Amino acid sequence: MPPRATDGISHPFTTLPGPAQTVAVAPGVFWLRMPLPFALNHINLWLLEDDGGWCIVDTGLNHAPVRELWTALQGGFMRGLPIGRIIVTHYHPDHLGLAAWLAAQAGCRISMTAGEQQVAARIFSEGNQLRVDFFRRHGLGEELFADIATWGMSYRRNVSGVPADFIRLQHGDQLRIGGNDWRIIIGRGHSPEHAALYCPALGVLLSGDQILPTITPHIGVWHFEPEADPVSRFLDSLERFRELPAQTLVLPAHGKPFTGLHPRLAFLASHHAERLAEVLQACAEPRSSADIMKVLFSRRLDSQQLPFAMGEALAHLNCLHQRGELVRTVDEAGCFRFQRC
Ligand SMILES: [Zn+2]
């Protein structure tokens, strides 16, 4: 029997933080939630006490209600103490969104990995055309391009800026925050160089989007690295988290804090193995990413979800292609198709 999503998972905190409020989850570690205007309606951010001030991990979307909540927090729970450090786990707008805005107020630099900074800077400055061409070559029908076009420019709107100068995080770095050492663990697959933070003394992992309790992190191929195999990168990255103790308290970017890291890692690995088997099965005839997207996602997708679903379908196709289980051809319309060997 494959493991079920909830096997071995417990949620030790039953109360969610209200707007501009926090919940203490470990000594000097506070949980806050900010709204997101999507089907996934919130993100968790973390405040760490740091030498008379605060270290912030992830920042929320660049939207007026989120900015107002930050202002309320700074005057309230944060007692007007300075923000000395802003750590961003990865480039996605709900994480990086307000980092530049907060950093400008605080007069501090943003800490992130070079891989995330590079992609953020690129997406922030480029237009929509490369993405549209990419999706067209993977079989997305013209009727859906209106959706993609509205989606394409949202990164620039949802992110307050991308730092040109930043503090670079690398795998294995130790950060001293509020009297504790936190180790950077790089994960791949969800984003190019995602930074999670682990504190052995507290037994706490800030897992970002790399490990989530109730949804599986998005794993997609994008136009800036069309041949990538992020499924294999993601599965390889899970190994790094298997070394952490079984009782680790995981503080994810979405959903509730949980224990049960190892069962969750096992579920994530089996989930992608199942998806790969499903995709392989569906490729008895030559299939495009758009065909496979319909196999993987039977529900109606909104304009925000559609590009992610396309990217996810291609991620599983590229993985099977690179494992030598699918061949890739180009049809007369110039569209990529994949078929079982
Ligand atoms: Zn993300």
Residues whose N, C-alpha, C, O or C-beta is under 5 A from the ligand:
A	BS01	ZN	H92 D209
